[in-house]
Amino acid sequence: MPEDAEILKALFEAALGAALPDGKFDARLPPKPKGRTIVVGAGKASARMAAAFEYAWSCVGGTCEGLVVTRYGHAFPTRWIEIVEAAHPVPDEAGMGAARRILQLAGSAGSDDLVVCLISGGASALLSLPAEGITLADKQALNRALLKSGAPIGEMNQVRKALSAIKGGRLAASIGDAQLVTYLISDVPGDDPASIGSGPTIPERSDPEAALAILRKYDIDIPGHIAEAIRANAIESDVRGGSVHMLATPKMALDAAAAKAREFGLNTLILGDAIEGEAREVGRVMAGIASSVVQHDEPVRRPCVLLSGGETTVTVRGHGRGGRNAEFLLGFAVALKGQPGISAIACDTDGIDGSEDNAGAWYEPAVHDLARKGGVDLEKHLADNNAYAAFAQLGRLITTGPTLTNVNDFRCILVRESMRLQESGGLNHHS
């Protein structure tokens, strides 16, 4: 059987492959319209989605026009659809300009036209068009405060919708009588279409007071003009939303990893695709489950992998460099204290762990000896939210670059009878 690092890498790559949009439009294409086909969208995977849609659409004799916005560094070559890059997770002027153009383009559709919307994780920040009375600086400040607060993604997106002129079904409201089809790659627990990218084409009744309550819950200052603008931005739920198709989800990625694990002769257990909570605490819980496997062969017999997805959060209290996957894995490592037979990988499937340049990190029991020899105090790094630095010094960061998809976190714990210690080298994947 291959070394543990090779297995962890192979399972991560299998998960990434299942999350790409390539080939997934073919059976989900709408009829060709009498008029134009207009493609709009946003998210970390939106450029790759645009290219995949163009190819599928051209195979049935269609052409299109349009614009999608993706994160800096996440562009992909397209034939007809314009790709704009903007900032994430804190929005910038480029994103605001693209969002305004997307709203205008969708609003230009007539009754004979087809509007195709491509949305993936990251669209909430990338489609940044503040509601009337709110400035981009207001949105940036609130985004930064929410990111540091430890608020789960669902609550953050609820606030983002309340601040937006395009999210929460407002893009759909601009389309009028044109046919609308939305394609999604999910990065949210539960795969709720209204939560993916804050649902620009998914109509829902807005609740301004709920958004304000979230900000108060995390002690985030709410200037009077922002509260007034949020209340004035409320919409009704009678907007027509069109059809919705899910191209990739966290569960699809985990299923692909499980299938690959079985090729290695490993038992598999998917613990869940929607796990949330403080990253370090989830790491400690997962360490306890892994220890139970070692001691009791429960809840699954060795050799095995424990797979999970979802989106954890980090409440920033220290001054280090983190990322939720690295922090999860550092909490996992501290809890295990070098227990033999257990290795693990934790990565964000978009290739960017938080705002760092790594996808995540990997762990093996040898990490503890390396830390002692290198003077790396794992517990101190965890207390300072400094997981990136800890794994960088130990040579255990995983760097992929943008993967051009995003189905949230991928975590895999490998438990075997014995652990082959690897004294050097890391995992690297190049898209």
NUDOVEX-125672 format. One record per residue (C-alpha): x negated, y negated, z negated; residue in three letters. Coordinates in steps of 0.2 Angstrom, whole numbers, plus 2048, in hexadecimal, padded with zeros to 3 digits. Each point is the difference from the previous one (the first is absolute). Layout:
N
XYZALA
...
END
This chain:
431
800800800MET
7FA7EE804PRO
7F97F57F2GLU
80D7F67F6ASP
7FB7F0808ALA
803807812GLU
8118077FAILE
8067EF7F9LEU
7FA7F780FLYS
80980C80CALA
8117FF7F6LEU
7FF7ED800PHE
7FD800813GLU
80F80B802ALA
80B7F47F7ALA
7FA7F280ALEU
803809810GLY
8128037FBALA
8037EE7FCALA
7FB7F9811LEU
80E7FB80CPRO
7F9808810ASP
80C80B808GLY
80E7FD7F4LYS
80B7F480BPHE
80380C80EASP
8108087F9ALA
8067F07F8ARG
8007F480ELEU
8107F6804PRO
8087FE811PRO
7F87F380BLYS
8097F0800PRO
8077F680ELYS
7F57F17FAGLY
7F07FE7F7ARG
7F780C7F4THR
7F97F47F2ILE
7F58087F3VAL
7FC7F77F0VAL
7F88077F0GLY
7F47FF7F1ALA
7F680A7F5GLY
7EF8097FELYS
80580D80DALA
80A7F580BSER
7F37FE80EALA
7FE813801ARG
813801800MET
8017F480EALA
7F380980BALA
8098117FDALA
8117F8804PHE
7F97F8810GLU
7FA811806TYR
8108097FCALA
80A7F2808TRP
7F6800810SER
802813801CYS
8137FD803VAL
7FD7F280CGLY
8027F27F4GLY
7F67F07FETHR
8017F47F1CYS
7F97F07F9GLU
7FE7FA7EEGLY
7F57FC7F1LEU
7FB8097F0VAL
7F57FA7F2VAL
7F480B7F6THR
7F27FE7F4ARG
7EF7F9804TYR
7F680E808GLY
80F80B803HIS
8037FB812ALA
80280E80EPHE
7FF7FE813PRO
8127FD808THR
8067FD812ARG
80E7F47FETRP
8037FD7EEILE
7F67F17F8GLU
7F68057F0ILE
7FD7F27F3VAL
7F68037F0GLU
8037F87F0ALA
7FC8017EDALA
80680D7F4HIS
8048017F1PRO
8017ED7FEVAL
8087F8810PRO
7F87F380AASP
8047F480EGLU
7FD80D80EALA
80D80B7F8GLY
80C7F27FEMET
7FE7FA812GLY
802812807ALA
8108027F5ALA
8077F0807ARG
7FD806812ARG
8078117FDILE
8107F87F9LEU
8017F580FGLN
7FD80F80CLEU
80D80B7F8ALA
80C7F2800GLY
7FE7FD813SER
807812803ALA
81180080AGLY
80E80D800SER
7F780B80EASP
7F08007F7ASP
7F880D7F4LEU
7F67FA7F1VAL
7F480D7F9VAL
7F97FD7EECYS
7F08097FALEU
7FE7FF7EDILE
7F38087F5SER
7F87FC7EFGLY
7F87EF7FFGLY
80E7F7809ALA
8067F77F1SER
7F07F67FFALA
7FD7FF812LEU
8127FA805LEU
7FE7F07F5SER
80D7F3805LEU
8057F77F1PRO
8127FB7FDALA
8057EE801GLU
7F97F67F2GLY
7F280C7FCILE
7EE7FD807THR
7F380D805LEU
7F67FB7F1ALA
80F8047F5ASP
801811807LYS
7ED8037FEGLN
8007FB7EEALA
80F80B7FCLEU
7F880F80AASN
7F07FE7F6ARG
80A8007F0ALA
80A80F804LEU
7F180A806LEU
7F77FD7EFLYS
8108037F6SER
801813802GLY
8127FE808ALA
80481080APRO
8027FD813ILE
813801800GLY
8017F17F4GLU
7F27F680AMET
80A803810ASN
8107FA7F8GLN
7F87F07FCVAL
7F87FF811ARG
811802808LYS
8077F27F6ALA
7F27F4805LEU
802804813SER
8097FA80FALA
7FD81080AILE
80080F7F3LYS
80F8097F8GLY
80A801810GLY
7FD7EE806ARG
7F7806810LEU
80F80B804ALA
80B7F17FDALA
7F67F680ESER
80380D80DILE
8127FE803GLY
80980C80DASP
7F0808806ALA
7FD8137FDGLN
7F48027F1LEU
7F580F7FDVAL
7F48017F1THR
7F280C7FETYR
7F88027EFLEU
7F08077F8ILE
8048027EESER
7F47FA7F2ASP
80D7FF7F2VAL
80680D7F3PRO
810807806GLY
7FE7FA812ASP
80E7F37FEASP
8017F6811PRO
8057F07F7ALA
7F08017F6SER
7F480480EILE
7F87EF805GLY
80E7F87F6SER
80D80680DGLY
8007F280DPRO
80D80980ATHR
8098097F2ILE
80F7F67FAPRO
8047FF7EEGLU
8087F47F4ARG
7F37F57F8SER
8007FD7EDASP
7F67F07FCPRO
8028027EEGLU
7F9811800ALA
7F07F9809ALA
7FF7F27F3LEU
80180D7F2ALA
7F280A807ILE
7F57F07FFLEU
8057FC7EFARG
7FD8137FALYS
7ED7FE805TYR
7FF7EE7F8ASP
7FD7F8812ILE
8037EE800ASP
80F7FB80BILE
8007EE805PRO
8117F8802GLY
8007FE813HIS
7FC812802ILE
80E8067F5ALA
80C7F480AGLU
7F9806811ALA
8028137FBILE
8127FD7FBARG
8047F6811ALA
7F880F80AASN
80D80D7FBALA
80880980FILE
80F80B801GLU
800812806SER
80A7FF80FASP
7F180080CVAL
7FF80E80DARG
7F180A7FEGLY
7FE80C80EGLY
7F9812800SER
7F18057F5VAL
7F380D803HIS
7F38067F4MET
7F0805809LEU
7F58057F1ALA
8028017EDTHR
7F58047F1PRO
8088117FFLYS
7FB804812MET
7EE7FC7FCALA
80080B7F1LEU
80880F809ASP
7F37FF80DALA
7F28007F3ALA
80980F7F7ALA
800809811ALA
7ED7FD802LYS
7FD8067EEALA
808810804ARG
7F480380EGLU
7F27FF7F3PHE
80980E7F6GLY
8067F37F3LEU
8108007F7ASN
8097F0801THR
80C7F67F4LEU
8077EF806ILE
8037F67EFLEU
80A7F2809GLY
7FF7F480EASP
8077F17F6ALA
7F57FF7F0ILE
7FF7EF7F8GLU
7F87F97F0GLY
7F07F97FAGLU
7F280780AALA
7F58057F2ARG
80E8087F6GLU
80680A80FVAL
7EE806802GLY
8008067EEARG
810809803VAL
7F980980FMET
7F08057F6ALA
80C8087F4GLY
80880A80DILE
7F0805808ALA
7F98067EFSER
81080A7FESER
7FC809810VAL
7EF8047FAVAL
8058077F0GLN
811808804HIS
802801813ASP
80F7F57FEGLU
80A7F8808PRO
7F780980FVAL
7F280D801ARG
7EE7FD804ARG
7F97FD80DPRO
80C7F2804CYS
8037EE804VAL
80B7F47F7LEU
8077F380CLEU
8097EF7FDSER
8047F0808GLY
8097F07FBGLY
7FA7EF7FBGLU
7F87FD7EFTHR
7FC7EE7F9THR
7F27F87F7VAL
8037F37F3THR
7F07F6801VAL
7F97FC7EFARG
7ED801804GLY
7F57F780CHIS
7F980F80BGLY
804806811ARG
80D80D801GLY
80E80780CGLY
80D80B7F9ARG
7FA810807ASN
7EE7FD7F9ALA
8087FC7EFGLU
80B80F801PHE
7F180B803LEU
7F57F77F2LEU
80E8037F4GLY
801812806PHE
7ED8027FEALA
8007F97EEVAL
80D80B7FAALA
7F8810807LEU
7EF7FC7F8LYS
7F780C80DGLY
80B80F7FEGLN
7FA80C80DPRO
80980780FGLY
80A7F0805ILE
7FD7F480ESER
80B7F2807ALA
8027F380DILE
80B7F07FFALA
8027F580FCYS
80C7F3807ASP
805807811THR
7FE7EF809ASP
7ED8017FCGLY
8017F17F4ILE
8018037EDASP
8087F07FAGLY
7F57F2808SER
7F0809800GLU
7F680780FASP
8028127FBASN
80F80C801ALA
7FD8087EFGLY
7F480C7F8ALA
7FD8127FCTRP
7FB8097F0TYR
7F780F7FAGLU
7FA8067EFPRO
7EE7FB805ALA
8067EE7FFVAL
7FE8007EEHIS
7ED805800ASP
7FD7F480ELEU
8087F27F5ALA
7F68047F1ARG
7EF80080ALYS
8057F0809GLY
8067F77F1GLY
8127FF806VAL
80C7FF7F2ASP
810806807LEU
80B7FB7F2GLU
7F97EF800LYS
8037FE812HIS
8128067FELEU
8037F37F3ALA
7FA7F280BASP
80A806810ASN
7EF804808ASN
803811808ALA
7F97FA811TYR
7F07FC7F8ALA
7FF8107F6ALA
80380B80FPHE
7F57F580BALA
7F18037F4GLN
804813800LEU
801801813GLY
812806800ARG
8097F2809LEU
80A806810ILE
7FF7F380ETHR
80A80380FTHR
8047EF807GLY
8127FC806PRO
809810804THR
80E7F7809LEU
80D8097F6THR
8077FE7EEASN
80A80D7F6VAL
7F97FA7EFASN
7F58097F4ASP
7F9812803PHE
7FA80A7F1ARG
7F9811801CYS
7F980A7F1ILE
7F7810804LEU
7FF80D7F3VAL
7F580F802ARG
7F880E7F6GLU
7EF7F7800SER
7FA7F0806MET
7F17FE80CARG
7F77F17FALEU
7FB7F480EGLN
7F27F47FAGLU
8017F480FSER
80A7FA80FGLY
8117F9801GLY
80F80280BLEU
8027F5810ASN
80D80080DHIS
8007F680FHIS
8107FC809SER
END
